[in-house]
Amino acid sequence: MSATIPATLVRELRERTGVGLMECKTALAEADGDLERATTILREKGLASASKKMGRTASDGLVVSYIHGGGKIGVLLELNCETDFVARTDEFMSLARDIAMQVAAANPSYIRREEVPAEVLEKERGILIAQVESSGKPAKIIEQIVQGRLEKFFSDVCLQEQPFIKAPEVKVGDRIKEVIAKVGENVVIRRFCRYQLGERVECQA
């Protein structure tokens, strides 16, 4: 089937995904020439490959700044990758700016859920249990409801769990995986600091 794939379709898929010509041709053959299916195939393969790269050391990267609201909110963000070459690509620089904008808009308290202190988590769980119990829900589903609300808590306070501002259907962490798949290196949010006029500054690292 691959020999019958038009070169124009292969080029269009490459422009859309940034993946090499041979990989695009193979994906289109697998998808019987369906551009959308081929895009999905490449995305799934890329995310699987990205997951393998996420354990690698990332010590290069950029520090970016973002000012919002006429100088009322400012963000400094350090985004790391493995090499200076990738740090200077449009894909990486765009991601760094987008995440800094995300911090300004969504005001996360932590980078990832593993960083939420145990005492904060237990306090939140206790509040949620009390809320659910007071609503008269059956005891057997209380824990299930509480767990679901904890997931919402994580999506509110953890940067990587938040809906990505430019594509709310994906999380920030998923957007990072997409970039890892494209640039071929691990990408890590190292730390950020959000300043809001008149408020106490708290930085996350």
C-alpha positions as CSV (number, residue, x, y, z in Angstrom):
1,M,0.0,0.0,0.0
2,S,2.9,2.4,0.8
3,A,3.9,2.7,-2.9
4,T,0.5,4.2,-3.7
5,I,0.6,7.0,-1.1
6,P,0.9,10.4,-2.9
7,A,4.0,12.3,-2.1
8,T,1.9,15.4,-1.5
9,L,0.1,13.6,1.3
10,V,3.4,12.5,2.8
11,R,4.7,16.1,2.8
12,E,1.4,17.3,4.3
13,L,1.7,14.8,7.2
14,R,5.3,15.8,7.7
15,E,4.5,19.5,7.9
16,R,1.7,18.7,10.4
17,T,3.7,16.4,12.7
18,G,7.4,17.3,12.1
19,V,8.1,13.6,11.8
20,G,10.5,12.2,9.1
21,L,9.3,11.3,5.5
22,M,9.7,7.5,5.9
23,E,7.8,7.5,9.2
24,C,5.1,9.5,7.6
25,K,4.9,7.2,4.6
26,T,4.7,4.2,6.9
27,A,2.0,5.7,9.0
28,L,-0.1,6.7,6.0
29,A,0.3,3.1,4.6
30,E,-0.9,1.8,8.0
31,A,-3.8,4.2,7.9
32,D,-4.7,3.4,4.3
33,G,-4.0,6.9,3.3
34,D,-6.2,8.5,5.9
35,L,-4.4,11.7,7.0
36,E,-6.2,12.0,10.4
37,R,-5.6,8.4,11.3
38,A,-1.9,8.6,10.3
39,T,-1.5,11.7,12.5
40,T,-3.0,9.8,15.4
41,I,-0.7,6.8,14.8
42,L,2.4,9.0,14.8
43,R,1.2,10.9,17.9
44,E,0.7,7.7,19.8
45,K,4.1,6.3,18.7
46,G,5.7,9.6,19.6
47,L,4.2,9.7,23.1
48,A,5.3,6.1,23.8
49,S,8.8,7.1,22.7
50,A,8.6,10.2,24.8
51,S,7.8,8.2,27.9
52,K,11.1,6.3,27.5
53,K,13.0,9.6,27.3
54,M,11.5,11.1,30.5
55,G,14.0,9.5,32.8
56,R,17.0,11.1,31.1
57,T,19.0,14.0,32.7
58,A,18.0,17.4,31.4
59,S,20.4,20.1,32.5
60,D,20.3,22.6,29.6
61,G,17.4,24.8,28.6
62,L,16.0,28.3,29.1
63,V,14.9,30.7,31.7
64,V,11.9,32.7,30.3
65,S,9.9,35.6,31.6
66,Y,6.3,36.6,31.0
67,I,4.5,39.8,32.1
68,H,0.7,39.9,32.1
69,G,-2.0,42.4,32.9
70,G,-0.1,45.6,32.2
71,G,2.6,44.7,34.7
72,K,0.3,43.3,37.4
73,I,1.6,39.7,37.1
74,G,5.0,38.4,36.2
75,V,6.4,34.9,35.9
76,L,10.0,33.5,35.7
77,L,10.2,29.9,34.5
78,E,13.1,27.5,34.0
79,L,12.4,24.8,31.4
80,N,15.2,22.2,30.9
81,C,16.1,19.9,28.0
82,E,19.3,17.9,27.3
83,T,21.2,20.1,24.8
84,D,21.6,23.8,23.9
85,F,20.6,22.9,20.3
86,V,17.1,21.8,21.4
87,A,16.9,24.8,23.8
88,R,17.2,27.1,20.8
89,T,14.5,25.4,18.7
90,D,11.2,27.2,18.0
91,E,9.3,24.2,19.5
92,F,11.1,24.4,22.8
93,M,11.1,28.2,23.1
94,S,7.4,28.2,22.3
95,L,6.7,25.6,24.9
96,A,8.6,27.6,27.5
97,R,6.6,30.8,26.8
98,D,3.3,28.9,26.8
99,I,4.1,27.3,30.2
100,A,5.1,30.7,31.6
101,M,1.8,32.1,30.4
102,Q,0.0,29.1,31.9
103,V,1.6,29.9,35.3
104,A,0.4,33.5,35.1
105,A,-3.1,32.5,34.1
106,A,-3.7,29.4,36.3
107,N,-1.6,30.2,39.3
108,P,-0.5,26.6,40.2
109,S,1.0,25.9,43.6
110,Y,3.2,22.9,42.6
111,I,4.7,21.5,39.5
112,R,3.6,17.9,39.8
113,R,1.3,16.0,42.2
114,E,4.2,14.2,43.9
115,E,5.3,17.5,45.3
116,V,2.1,18.2,47.2
117,P,3.0,17.8,50.9
118,A,1.4,14.9,52.7
119,E,-0.1,17.2,55.3
120,V,-1.8,19.4,52.6
121,L,-3.1,16.3,50.9
122,E,-4.5,14.8,54.1
123,K,-6.2,18.1,55.0
124,E,-7.8,18.3,51.6
125,R,-8.9,14.6,51.9
126,G,-10.4,15.3,55.3
127,I,-12.4,18.3,54.0
128,L,-13.7,16.3,51.0
129,I,-14.7,13.3,53.2
130,A,-16.6,15.6,55.5
131,Q,-18.4,17.2,52.5
132,V,-19.4,13.9,51.0
133,E,-20.5,12.4,54.3
134,S,-22.7,15.5,55.0
135,S,-24.4,15.1,51.6
136,G,-25.8,11.7,52.7
137,K,-24.1,9.6,50.0
138,P,-23.8,5.8,50.7
139,A,-20.7,4.9,52.7
140,K,-19.6,2.4,50.0
141,I,-19.2,5.2,47.3
142,I,-17.7,7.9,49.6
143,E,-14.1,6.9,48.9
144,Q,-14.8,6.8,45.1
145,I,-16.3,10.3,45.2
146,V,-13.4,11.6,47.3
147,Q,-10.8,10.2,44.9
148,G,-12.6,11.8,42.0
149,R,-12.6,15.2,43.8
150,L,-8.9,14.8,44.7
151,E,-8.1,14.4,41.0
152,K,-9.9,17.7,40.4
153,F,-7.8,19.2,43.3
154,F,-4.6,18.0,41.5
155,S,-5.7,19.6,38.3
156,D,-6.3,22.9,40.0
157,V,-3.0,23.1,42.0
158,C,-0.4,21.1,40.0
159,L,1.0,22.7,36.9
160,Q,1.5,19.5,34.9
161,E,-2.1,18.3,35.8
162,Q,-3.8,21.5,34.6
163,P,-5.6,21.8,31.3
164,F,-3.2,23.4,28.8
165,I,-4.4,26.9,28.1
166,K,-4.0,26.6,24.3
167,A,-5.6,23.2,24.1
168,P,-7.7,22.5,27.2
169,E,-8.5,19.0,26.1
170,V,-4.9,18.0,27.0
171,K,-2.9,18.5,30.2
172,V,0.2,20.5,30.4
173,G,2.1,17.2,31.1
174,D,0.7,15.7,27.9
175,R,1.8,18.8,25.9
176,I,5.3,18.4,27.3
177,K,5.3,14.7,26.1
178,E,4.3,15.9,22.6
179,V,7.3,18.2,22.5
180,I,9.6,15.5,23.9
181,A,8.4,13.3,21.0
182,K,9.2,16.0,18.5
183,V,12.6,17.2,19.7
184,G,13.9,13.8,20.8
185,E,15.1,14.9,24.2
186,N,13.7,14.9,27.7
187,V,12.0,18.2,28.7
188,V,11.5,19.1,32.4
189,I,9.8,22.0,34.2
190,R,12.5,22.7,36.8
191,R,11.0,25.7,38.7
192,F,8.9,28.8,38.4
193,C,8.2,31.9,40.4
194,R,5.0,33.9,40.0
195,Y,4.8,37.5,41.1
196,Q,1.5,39.3,41.5
197,L,1.4,43.0,42.5
198,G,0.8,43.4,46.2
199,E,1.0,39.6,47.0
200,R,3.7,37.6,48.8
201,V,6.0,35.8,46.3
202,E,6.2,32.0,46.4
203,C,8.5,30.1,44.1
204,Q,8.3,26.4,43.2
205,A,11.4,24.3,42.5
